[in-house]
Amino acid sequence: MSSLSNPVSAADQPDGSHPKVSMRAIAQERYGSADVLELRTMPRPTPATGEVLVQVRAAGLGRNTWHVMTGKPYAMRPAFGMRGPKQPVAGQDVAGTVVEVGDGTTRFSVGDEVFGVAKGSFAEYAVASESRLAHKPAGVSFTDAASAPISAITAMQAIRRAGLTAGQTVLVIGASGGVGSFAVQLAKAAGAEVTGTCSTSKVPFVRELGADHVTDYTRTGSTESGQRYDVILDIGGNAPLGRLRRALTLSGVAVLVGGENAGDWVGMSRQARALALSPFIRQRLLMLIGTQSTADLDDLGELLAAGTITARVDATFPLESAPDAMRYLEAGKAQGKIVITV
């Protein structure tokens, strides 16, 4: 019988003198659609050395969670788990309160409000390495903090990778999504002239983010306005490399952050072709797979606290409605981020 079916019940503590050892969580045993996500009662995790246990208040939902749910692209299954997810509880972005610390933990204490990346954040409790957490800014809500870690840091790293400087022109493809909404704000904060692409209904939202120009890709395409850009941040797009190059200046830089609908098997063939071509041309074609670090999380906390960037949460769903939240993401309806509240 699966361990998911053997929860430790709170009734195992009859005198009430110990914290409850069970929790509600959204778990999956196999890959598939949102239907594989189920609300379960499970044992509460225990932090190991260098880890903390977080009482989850909110958890962000993004494409990273969708990839783990579906097990796509298949090339990632050695990392995700071959037959099913190695981590049975869904979710990564987290915000909450530290309730227990493991041996060797030095950065956090019980009672600290934190945000970052955890192991299975779609739950009442989640374990996280202290190196993947930061103190939550006092003026930022748990919901807003949970929306930011992976998406905002990916945007930060894309802009850093491009070497974006004040006065440059930048095109953000996928400007209305989780990463894109932060990329627009960060590029504006860097002093760039920003054009964002999105679908018709999301044009007002991208303007509100601060974009100087907005292109409706359903009418003109993401890269076919005739404008040339110093930097293109291709987030979740799948434009052919030739089109990207035609939209770049002669010495421009394109950073390929995502590639949705790029195939179930590898999902990154376009990025591989870009890397192979880049050494032979003046333009630079780069790829980015976002990672999270203590330094970037601390920097993100400062940006949020200062109001340099703000979280744009489109919708919140209670924990038990996580499958509906995933369907909302899949439908492409979100403007900004989706958050699960606990």
C-alpha positions in Angstrom: 0.0 0.0 0.0 1.3 3.5 -0.8 2.6 5.6 2.0 0.1 8.2 0.9 -2.6 5.9 2.1 -1.0 5.5 5.6 -1.3 8.9 7.3 -0.3 9.3 10.9 -3.5 10.5 12.6 -3.7 13.3 15.1 -5.5 10.8 17.3 -2.1 9.2 18.0 -1.5 12.1 20.4 -4.3 11.5 22.9 -3.1 13.9 25.6 -2.8 16.8 23.2 0.7 17.6 24.5 2.4 17.3 21.1 1.8 19.1 17.8 -0.4 17.2 15.4 1.6 15.0 13.2 -0.8 14.8 10.3 -1.6 17.4 7.7 -3.7 18.0 4.6 -1.8 18.1 1.3 -2.3 18.0 -2.4 -0.5 14.8 -3.6 -0.1 12.8 -6.8 1.1 9.2 -7.3 1.3 9.3 -11.1 1.7 11.8 -14.0 -1.2 13.2 -15.8 -3.8 16.0 -15.9 -5.0 18.1 -13.0 -7.2 15.1 -12.1 -4.1 13.3 -10.6 -4.0 16.0 -7.9 -5.8 14.8 -4.8 -6.4 16.2 -1.3 -4.9 13.7 1.2 -4.2 13.4 4.9 -0.5 12.7 5.2 2.3 12.6 7.8 3.7 16.0 8.5 7.4 16.1 7.3 10.3 16.5 9.6 13.2 18.9 8.8 16.6 17.4 8.4 20.0 19.0 9.0 20.0 22.5 7.5 16.2 22.5 6.9 13.2 24.1 8.5 9.6 23.2 8.7 7.3 25.9 7.5 3.6 26.2 8.3 2.4 27.2 4.9 0.2 30.2 4.5 0.3 30.5 0.7 1.9 28.7 -2.2 2.5 30.0 -5.7 1.4 28.0 -8.8 3.4 28.2 -12.0 4.5 26.2 -15.1 7.2 24.6 -13.0 4.5 22.8 -11.0 2.7 21.9 -14.2 5.8 20.2 -15.6 6.2 18.0 -12.5 2.5 17.2 -12.6 2.5 16.0 -16.2 6.1 14.6 -16.2 6.7 16.6 -19.4 9.0 17.0 -21.2 9.9 13.3 -20.8 13.6 14.1 -20.8 13.1 15.6 -17.3 11.8 12.4 -15.8 15.2 11.2 -14.5 15.0 14.4 -12.3 11.3 14.3 -11.6 10.9 10.5 -11.2 10.6 7.9 -13.9 7.2 6.4 -13.1 5.8 9.1 -10.9 7.0 12.2 -9.0 9.8 11.5 -6.4 8.2 14.3 -4.4 4.5 13.2 -3.9 3.3 16.6 -2.7 2.9 19.2 -5.3 4.1 22.8 -5.2 7.4 24.7 -4.7 6.9 28.4 -4.1 6.0 29.0 -0.5 5.4 31.7 2.2 4.7 30.9 5.8 6.0 30.7 9.4 8.9 28.6 10.7 7.6 26.1 13.3 10.6 23.8 13.6 14.2 23.9 12.7 16.6 21.1 11.9 20.1 20.6 13.3 22.7 23.0 12.0 20.1 25.7 11.0 21.5 29.2 11.6 19.5 31.6 9.5 16.0 31.1 10.9 14.3 30.6 14.2 10.8 29.4 15.2 8.3 32.2 14.5 10.2 33.7 11.6 8.0 34.6 8.6 9.7 33.4 5.4 9.3 32.9 1.7 11.1 30.9 -0.9 11.1 27.4 -2.4 10.0 24.3 -0.4 9.6 20.6 -1.0 5.8 20.2 -1.6 4.3 23.5 -0.7 0.7 22.6 -1.5 0.2 21.4 2.0 -0.4 22.7 5.6 3.4 22.1 6.3 6.4 21.9 4.1 10.1 21.4 4.6 12.6 23.7 3.0 16.4 24.1 2.9 17.4 27.2 4.7 19.5 28.1 1.7 16.3 28.4 -0.4 14.4 30.7 2.0 14.5 34.4 2.9 12.8 36.5 5.5 9.5 37.8 4.2 9.4 41.6 4.1 7.1 42.9 6.8 4.9 44.9 4.4 4.4 42.1 1.9 1.5 39.7 2.4 2.0 35.9 2.5 0.0 35.7 -0.8 2.1 38.2 -2.6 5.4 36.7 -1.2 4.4 33.2 -2.3 3.8 34.4 -5.9 7.3 35.6 -6.4 10.2 33.3 -5.7 10.6 31.2 -8.8 9.0 33.5 -11.3 10.6 36.8 -10.1 14.1 35.2 -9.7 13.9 33.7 -13.2 13.1 37.2 -14.5 16.0 38.7 -12.5 18.4 36.1 -13.9 17.2 36.6 -17.5 17.8 40.3 -17.3 21.2 39.7 -15.7 22.1 37.2 -18.4 21.1 39.6 -21.1 23.3 42.3 -19.6 20.4 44.8 -19.9 21.3 48.4 -19.3 19.5 51.7 -19.1 18.4 53.1 -22.5 18.2 49.8 -24.3 15.1 48.5 -26.0 13.7 45.2 -24.7 10.9 43.0 -26.0 9.3 40.7 -23.4 7.5 37.8 -25.1 4.9 36.4 -22.7 4.6 39.7 -20.7 1.4 38.8 -19.0 2.5 35.6 -17.4 4.2 34.9 -14.1 7.8 35.4 -15.2 6.9 38.0 -17.8 5.0 40.3 -15.4 8.1 40.5 -13.2 10.4 40.9 -16.3 8.5 43.9 -17.5 8.7 45.6 -14.1 12.4 44.8 -13.7 13.3 45.9 -17.2 11.6 49.3 -16.5 13.3 49.6 -13.2 16.6 49.1 -15.1 15.8 52.1 -17.3 15.0 50.2 -20.5 12.3 51.0 -23.1 10.0 48.0 -22.8 7.6 46.4 -25.3 5.5 43.5 -24.0 3.6 41.0 -26.1 0.4 39.3 -24.9 -3.1 38.3 -26.1 -5.8 40.9 -26.8 -7.6 40.6 -23.4 -4.4 41.1 -21.5 -3.2 44.3 -23.2 -4.5 46.6 -20.4 -2.8 44.5 -17.8 0.6 44.7 -19.5 0.3 48.4 -19.8 -0.4 48.6 -16.0 2.8 46.8 -15.4 4.6 49.8 -16.9 5.4 48.6 -20.5 6.0 51.5 -22.9 4.5 49.6 -25.8 2.2 46.6 -25.9 1.9 44.3 -28.9 -1.1 42.0 -29.4 0.5 38.8 -30.8 -2.9 37.6 -32.1 -2.9 40.4 -34.6 0.8 41.2 -35.4 2.7 38.2 -34.0 5.3 38.5 -31.2 8.2 39.6 -33.4 6.7 40.9 -36.6 6.2 44.6 -35.8 9.3 45.6 -37.8 10.9 47.0 -34.6 14.4 45.8 -33.8 15.4 45.4 -30.1 18.6 45.3 -28.2 17.3 42.5 -25.9 14.5 39.9 -26.4 13.4 38.0 -23.3 11.5 35.0 -24.8 9.4 33.7 -21.9 7.1 30.8 -22.7 7.2 31.6 -26.4 8.2 29.4 -29.3 9.0 31.7 -32.2 11.4 30.3 -34.8 15.0 31.4 -34.3 14.9 33.2 -37.7 12.1 35.5 -36.5 13.8 36.2 -33.2 17.0 37.2 -35.1 15.1 39.5 -37.5 13.7 41.3 -34.5 17.1 41.8 -32.9 19.6 44.5 -33.6 22.8 43.3 -35.3 24.5 42.9 -31.9 21.4 42.1 -29.9 20.8 39.5 -27.3 18.0 37.0 -27.0 17.5 35.0 -23.8 15.2 32.0 -24.3 13.6 31.4 -20.9 10.9 29.0 -21.8 9.3 27.1 -24.7 5.8 25.9 -24.0 4.2 23.7 -26.6 7.7 22.7 -27.8 7.1 19.0 -27.7 6.6 16.3 -25.1 10.0 14.6 -25.4 12.8 17.1 -25.1 11.0 20.5 -25.0 14.3 22.4 -25.5 15.4 21.6 -29.0 15.0 25.3 -30.0 17.3 26.3 -27.2 19.8 23.7 -28.2 19.8 25.1 -31.8 20.2 28.6 -30.5 23.3 27.7 -28.4 24.8 25.9 -31.4 24.3 28.9 -33.7 25.3 31.7 -31.3 29.1 31.3 -31.6 28.9 31.9 -35.4 26.9 35.1 -35.5 27.2 38.6 -34.0 24.0 38.3 -32.2 24.0 36.3 -28.9 21.4 33.6 -28.5 21.3 32.4 -24.9 19.1 30.1 -22.8 18.2 30.2 -19.2 17.0 27.6 -16.7 16.3 29.5 -13.5 17.7 28.5 -10.2 17.2 29.9 -6.7 19.9 31.0 -4.3 20.1 32.7 -0.9 21.5 35.9 -2.5 18.8 36.1 -5.1 16.0 35.5 -2.6 17.4 38.2 -0.3 17.7 40.6 -3.3 14.1 39.7 -4.2 12.9 40.5 -0.7 14.5 43.9 -0.9 12.9 44.7 -4.3 9.5 43.7 -2.9 10.0 45.7 0.3 11.0 48.8 -1.7 8.1 48.5 -4.1 10.5 48.3 -7.0 8.4 45.3 -8.2 5.0 44.2 -7.0 3.3 40.9 -7.1 0.4 40.7 -9.5 -1.9 38.0 -8.2 -4.7 37.2 -10.6 -6.5 34.6 -8.6 -6.3 32.7 -5.3 -7.7 29.2 -4.6 -8.0 27.3 -1.3 -5.8 24.2 -0.9 -8.6 21.8 -1.7 -9.2 23.6 -5.0 -5.6 23.2 -6.3 -6.8 21.0 -9.2 -9.1 23.9 -10.3 -6.2 26.3 -10.0 -4.1 24.1 -12.3 -6.9 24.0 -14.8 -7.1 27.8 -14.7 -3.4 28.0 -15.4 -3.7 25.5 -18.3 -6.5 27.6 -19.8 -4.2 30.5 -20.2 -6.5 32.8 -18.3 -4.1 34.1 -15.7 -2.7 37.7 -15.8 0.3 37.5 -13.5 0.3 34.8 -10.8 -2.0 32.2 -9.3 -1.7 31.4 -5.5 -3.0 28.6 -3.4 -4.0 29.8 0.1 -3.7 27.5 3.1 
